[in-house]
């Protein structure tokens, strides 16, 4: 189930909303994450270490378990229906151990497969060490690391495949009450039932799955998942075999739970009932924007896309204070020149970045005063503005991001004339703005004639397929931002042959890896990450990245979600 419109948890520290979301926080400082259905927030230290990778993968695993199970569908739906707010909290508590055990175990597995031992990173999160140890003991009969991960996935899925959607439908329009849920049909109750077996996952279950895979696919998959074989088991040619192995373990666990009185749904059995319930609820709940994908086997890239579109990397701990003023109305050109000269210098010259963003994106990402919020809410197209840090105009001795809005394309020429060559000018246009054809026609020719244009990727990669495919070569380059307190360690830039400007995305190490891989998987793309000369573009990238890290509150691919599309 895909959530079309949702806010993120407030970035206000560890305590706020803790019980209403799944939260990975260290014992003392360090990187942390928080997940709610529809999105997760990352607050990273910017060190690029295993702890940051662990946090990102942990939250990503929450996404995958929620988006592929019946209980997860119930969480998504209840999180969006006001009269189900209490039910959402109750459902979340009834799956918390299952969700956190799965997310922690799987994130440790990913870190172990890609870098090194995750123990040192996990030690910063002592509340989660016991979850991994308990699940590890339960899976001790499995000889291969990859098969342990598959079994952990099957275990979590079988716990989450309950009849809760049908029970919610029967209770609608009233809210289902926890008293109507049997212990054996809630995720954590099922997990406790399976954990009661002192021997853990039965040896015969593992042996039966191994024998079936060997008979159908030969010995190679199992041989690739033995100690000392590294990541050989992850070879794509074994995907079908491993899917079969996981399904066999799921079926065996489902049979054990059924014997204990549970009603276990098949892997995708909940989807038709979920689609029906969503349709019924949408008819009475204004603004509900949920869709149910009835395709039972989405490709891997769809799962990567789900993770990417739900991730948000915070560059601060909360939305930056901000003000909105209008060029030529609230402030004259000479004053703008004076302020940018005093506050934006890079390598001895003012760094003027003309940034275009959607109004709702600005409203979501900054703490504007109410008067400015009202003005932004009244705008129906992208906002082009210069951003600079300056005193917020109050007696709080605090800086705000001042957005100097240019109302008309003619303002661009007036500004550049006032600068008179005494500043470096660059344009940074968010990709989400390209959805407004009228704005594109009116503004882009002016911007492209004024300065180099960088397109900021703030929407899902799939929605940009037309910009990158069609037989044109796409060159890419990784940009290392170094250690910095924002958590944004890396960027990636792309240049499409025959097109003006370049594309750029900013994230942590994991985010850039996933985004680049998804772009490379676009049908028909010719992506080359080596061989191009980027020397001439590097100063432009540097100026744009400095401006982004100084003035944005967060980076993500959710701009059109914020916009309501």
N, C-alpha and C positions, 0 to 999 in steps of 0.2 A: 504494500500500500504506500502510495506516495503522498506526502504532505505538501500541498501547493503553497500554503501561506502560513508562516508561524514566526513568532518572535523567538529570540534566544534568551537564555537565562540572563538576568542582570549581572553585569561584571562587578559585583560588589563584595568580593571576598569569599572566604570559604564557608561562612556560616549561612549566608542567605540562600534560602530555597534548598538546603542540603537534603531534607527529607523528601522533597518533591522532584528530585532528579538523581541520576546516577553519577557519582562524584568520585574522582580519583585525586586525592590530595596527599602530599607528603607530610611526614611528621613535623618537619622543621624546614620551612621555606622550600624552594625548588619548584619544578614544573608541575602543573596540575591541569586537569580537564574536568568538564562537566557536560553531561549528556541529558537532553530531553528529546522525546520523539520529534523529529523534524530538524534537529541540528545539535551540534556539539561545539563547545567553546574550548579553545586551547590557550593557556597562559604559560608560555615557555620562557626559560631563562636566557635563551639565545646562545647556549654553549655547544649545540650540535652533538650532544652526548647520547648514550644509550637511554638515559632517563627520558629525554625528550621523545625519542622514537617509541619508547614503551608507552608513554602517555598518549601519543597520537594513535598508535595501533590499538590501544585499549579502547579509546572512544570509538574508533572505526568498527571494532567488533560489536559494540553495543548497537550500532546502526544495522549491521548485518543480521544480528539475531532478532532485532525488532522487526525489520522489514521482510523477514521470511517466515514468520510464525504466527499462529493464531493469537496467542497472548500478546504478541507484539502489535498485531493489528488492533486489538482492543485498547492497548495503550495509546496508539496514534489517534484513534477515534475519540476516546474519552478526553484526551488532552485538548481537543478542539471544540468540544461541546460544553458550553458554560454550566449546564445543569448536571454535568457529569464530573465536575472538578473534584469533588470528594471521592468519587469512585476511582478516578485516575490515581489519586494518591494511594488509595487502598490496593489497587491492582499492582502498582509499582512496588509497594512493600511486600506483596505476596510473591514477587519474582526477584527480589533484590539479590538474594544469595546466588540464585541460578545465574542471573545476568552478570554479576560481578565475578563469579567463579570462572565463567566462560571467557569473559573479556580479558581477565587477568592472565589466565592460562594461555589463551591464544596469542595475546600480545607478547608474552614471554617466548612462545614458540617462534613467532616471526622474528623477534630480535635475535634469538639463538641461531636461526637459519641464515640471517643476513649479516650479522656482525660477530657477536661473541656471546659469552655466557651472560644471561640477563640477571643473575643473582645480585650483583652489586647495584644495579639500577633498581631492582625491586626492593632492596633493603631500605631504601628511602621511604617506602610505603608499607610499614610494618603491619597495618591492618589487613593487607592483602596477601601477605606471605602465607598465612595459614590456609587461605582459599586454594592457593596453588598446591601446597603440600597435601591437602586433603584429596584433591582431584588426582594428583600424581599417584598417591597410594592406591586409589581406586582403579587406576589404569595400569598398575604395575605388571599385569600379565601380558601386556602388549610389547613385543620386542623392538618395534621401530618407532622413532620419534614422529614421523609423519602419520603413521597409523594412530598414535596416541592423540594427535591433534584431530584427526578425523573422528575418533571415538568421543573426544570431548565435545565436538560439534554435534554428533548424533545424540549424545546424552543431553545436551542443552536443548536441542530441538524437540526431543521426545518429551521433555519436561514442559515445554512451551506449547505443544500441540494439544491443547485442551478444548473442550466444547464451549468455551466462554462466549464466543460470538453468538452461538445459538441461544445461550442463556440471556445475553443482552437483548437479542431480538425479541425473545419471549416476554421480557420485562418492559420493553419500550412502549410508551414514552416515559415510563418510570425508570429509575436507575436500579440496576442490579445491586443487591446488597451482599456483603461478604458472607452472611449467614446462609445464602443460597448456594455457596460454593463448597463442595466437598474437599476435604484435605487432600485426597488422592487426585483431585482434578485442579489443583493449583500448582504452579511450577516448583516452589520451594517444598511443598508437601511431597511431590513426586521425587524430588532430589533426595529428601530425607529417607524415603522408602528405598530407593536404590542404594543409598549409602549404608543401609542397615546390613547389607551382605558383607560379612567380615572379610571375605576373600576378594572383595572388589568385583570388577567386571569379570564374569566367569571365563575361565580358560577355554571352555568349550565354545563360547560365543566367538572368541577371537579365532580359534582353530577353524570353525565352520566358515567364517568369512574368508580366511586365508585360503582354505581349500577351494572354495567356490571361485575366487579370483584366479588362482593358479590354474584351475580347470578351464576357465573361460578365456584367460588372457596370457597364460603361460607363466613361467617363474620369474620373468624379468622385473615386474613391479615389486614383488616381495624382496627380491635380491637387492633392489635399489634402496630399500628401506631397512638397512641393517647398520649396526654401529660401524663407523669408519667410512661410510659411503658419502658423507657430506650431504649436499642438496640434490643428489641424483634422483631421489624419489619425486622431486618437483618437476621433472621433465614433462612437458605438455603431452607427450605420447602416452603417458600413464593416466591422464585425466579420467578417461572412461572407466578404467579399472578401479581407481580410487573412489569414484562416485558410486560404483557398485559395492565396494567394500563398506563405505559409510552407510549406504541404504540397508545392507544386511545387518549391520550392528543396530541401526535404528529399529529395524523390524524385530530383532531379538529383544531389545529393551522394551519395545512397545508390548510384546507378548508378556513379559514379566509384569509390567504395570497392569495390563489387562487382567492377569490372574489375580492381582491385588484389588481389582474392582474399578480400575480407571477406565475412562473413555478416551482413547488415544486416536486423534485424527491423523490421517496420512499427511505426507509432507505438504501437499498443496490443497488438501481437502477443505480447508477453511475458506478458500478464496471466493467461491460462488456466494456463500452465505454472507461473507464480508461485503461483497459488492451490493448485495440486496439490502443489507442493513445501512450501508452508506447512503444509498439512494433514498431510503425511507427517512433517514435523519436529515439529509440535505433538503428535503421538501419542507421541513419545518424550522430549520436552523439557518437564518440568514448568514451569508458569507462563508459557509462551509465549502472549502475547496480541497476535496480529497478525491483521488482516483485509485482504482484497484486494477493492477496489472494481472490479468488472468492467464498470461503466458507462464506455464509452470516451470520452465527452465530458462530463465534469462541468462545470456552469456556473461562471462566473467566481467567484461568491460561495463556491463550495466551495473554490476555491484560496485565497481570502482567509481563509476559516475555517481552512484548514490552516496558514497562516502565523500567524494569531492564536493558535491553540492551541499552537503550538510556541515562541512567543516568551516570553522571561523577562527582565525588566528588573531588574537588581540595584540595590538602593539602598545597598548596602555592597559591599566587595570579597570578603566571605565570610560564611557564616551567622553571625548575631549570637550571642555567648554568652548563655545564658539559664538561668533557674532556674524550677522549678515548686513553688509552695507552695499550701496549701489554706486558704481563708478559714474562720476559726472553729476550725481544728484546729492548723495550724502558726503562724498569726498571728491575733490577736484584732482585732475591728473598730476599736478605738481606735488600734491601731498602723497599720492600713491607712490610716485617716484622716490620721494624722500623716505617713506617708510620701508619700501623694499630695499633701498640702498642701505638702510640701517639694520635690517633684520634678516636678509636672505643671502648674504654674501657666501660664495663658494669660490675658493682659489682667488680671492681678491675682487671678484665681480658679483654684482647682484644676480641672483638666480630667480628669474621670473618664469614660473610654470603656469600656463593657462590651462586649468583643469576643468573638464566637463563631467558632470555627474547628474544623475536623476534626482529630482527634488526629494522623493521618498527615501532615497539612499542617504542624502544629507540629514534628513530628519531622523533616520534610524541610527546614524553613526556619530551624531554630535549632540551636545547639550546646549541647544539654543534657548535664549529667553523666549517667553511665550509670544511676544510681538513678532520676533523673527520667524518662529515656527508657523505663525499664521500667514506670514508673507510667502514662505516656502510652500505651504500647503495650497496656496492659491495659484501656483505656477503649474502649467500643463506641459512643459517640455524641459529638456536638459538645461542645467544651469552652468554657464561658463564663468569661472571666477579665478582670480589670483588668491592664493592663500598665504598668509604670513602669521607668525606668532608675535603677539604684542600684548601689552597690558589689557585686561578684560574690561577696563573702564569702570570698575567698581573699587571699593576700598579694601578688597580682599588680598591685594598684592599677589595676584595670580595672572598667568598668561592665558589667552584664549586664541583659538584659530580664527582669524578674521578672514571672512570670505568677501572679497571685493567683486561683486557681480557686474559683469558686462552685459547690458541689456540688449544691445544691437550689434551686428557685425561691424558697423562703422566705429564702434568704441574700440575695436582692436587696432584699427589704423591710428586712432587718436592716442591710444596708449603707447604704441610703438614710436610714434612721433615724439611724444613726451620723453620717452627713454633715450631717444636720439643716439642709439648705438651703444649706450653706456651700460648695457646689461645683456646677459645671455638669456634668450627667450626660447622656450620649448613649449609644445602643446602636449598634454596628456589627456586623451579622450577615453573615458570608460567605454568598453565594448557594449555595455547595456544601452548607451545613448544611441547606438546605431540602429536600434529598433524604431526610432522616431524618424521616418522618412522626411518629413517636412523640415525638421531640424538639420538633418544631414545636408539637404539641398541648400539650405540657407547659410549654414555656418562652415561646413567643411572646406569649400573652395577658399574661403577667406583664411582659415587656419593653415591650410596647406601652403598658401602663398606667403604666410607670415613667418613660419618657423618649422623645424622638424616636428613631425607628429609621432607620438608613441601611443599605441592603443593598449590600454590596461585591461587585461582579461579579468572580468568580474562576473562572468556568466558561465554556465556549463560548456565544456569544450564541444560537445555534440552540436550545440546551437550555432557554433562558428564553423561548422564543416564546410559551408560554401565559401568561406574566406580562405581556406587552406587547401582545398582539393581542386580538381579540374585540370590535372596534368601539369600544374606548376610546381617547380621545385621549392621546397621550404627549408631554409637553413636555420639551425638553432644553435644557441650557445648558453652554457650555464654561467651565471654570474654569482660569485661568492661574496657575500656581504660581510663575512667575518663575524666575530663575537660582538653582539650588541644586545642591549637590554630589551629590545622589542620582541625577541624570539624569532624574527624573520632572518633566517640565516642565508637564504639563497633566493635567487631569481632566475628565471629563464626567459630568454628573448628569442623571437622568431621573426624571420624576414621572408616574405613571399616574393618570389621572382616576378618582376614586372609590376609590383605594387609599391606605392609610396608609403613611407613610414615603416615602423616595426611594432611587433606585439610583445608585451611583457607581462609576466605574472610573478607575484611575490608570495613566498610561503616559507615554511620550515623545510628541512631536508626531505621528510616523507611526502609532504604535499607536492613539492616540485617533482619528485620521482613519480608519483602517481599521475600528475597532470601531463607530464611529458610522455609517459607510457600510453595514456589514453589518446593523446594527440597522434602518437605514432600508429595507433590501432584504427584511426579513421580510414574507412574504405577509400582506396584510391590516392592516399596521400604519399608524397615522396619527400620524407623528412630526412634531413642529413644534419647530424649534430657535429660534424667535423668538416674541415676543408674550406670554410669561408673566412674571409678577412673582415674582422669586426673593428679594426683600429679606428676608423673614422667615426663609428657609432658610439664608441665607449664613453666619450665625454657627455654625450646626450643622455645615455642610460644613467650615468652617474648623477647628473643633475636631477633627473626625474626621480630616481630612487631616494636621493637625499630628501627631496620634497615630500615623497610619500611617507617615509619613515618619521619625518618631523610632524606631519600634519594629519595623517589618517588615524582613526581609532582602531581599525581592524582591516584585515584583508580576507576576502572569501570569494566564492562564486555565486553569491545569493542575491545579486542586485535586482534581478527581475522578480525574485520572490518578494523582496522588500517592496517592489513596485506593484505587486499584486498580480503579476502575469504568471 
